[in-house]
């Protein structure tokens, strides 16, 4: 998988506000809901999940 310029911005947004990085990658779906829940429960799990979604897709 090649890293594009947009991926760099997604990773940056995933660190600052994890649901935004997931939204840019997948749109409004179940991944966004999971990321919002994980971010509310703990900021670090939200970041980890956001990075996972960006890398996986």
LINMO-V412960 format. One record per residue. N is the residue number from 1. RES is the residue in one small letter. PSI is psi in radians with two decimals (999 if undefined). Layout:
N | RES | PSI
N | RES | PSI
//
This chain:
1 | x | 2.19
2 | x | 2.45
3 | x | 2.14
4 | x | 3.03
5 | x | -0.65
6 | x | -0.58
7 | x | -0.63
8 | x | -0.74
9 | x | -0.65
10 | x | -0.73
11 | x | -0.69
12 | x | -0.81
13 | x | -0.58
14 | x | -0.54
15 | x | -0.70
16 | x | -0.89
17 | x | 1.63
18 | x | -0.73
19 | x | -0.49
20 | x | -0.71
21 | x | -0.69
22 | x | -0.70
23 | x | -0.71
24 | x | -0.51
25 | x | -0.81
26 | x | -0.24
27 | x | -2.78
28 | x | 1.65
29 | x | -2.85
30 | x | -0.53
31 | x | -0.65
32 | x | -0.73
33 | x | -0.74
34 | x | -0.74
35 | x | -0.69
36 | x | -0.76
37 | x | -0.80
38 | x | -0.60
39 | x | -0.64
40 | x | -0.71
41 | x | -0.52
42 | x | 2.32
43 | x | -0.74
44 | x | -0.78
45 | x | -0.57
46 | x | -0.72
47 | x | -0.78
48 | x | -0.78
49 | x | -0.69
50 | x | -0.77
51 | x | -0.69
52 | x | -0.79
53 | x | -0.72
54 | x | -0.73
55 | x | -0.66
56 | x | -0.58
57 | x | 999
//
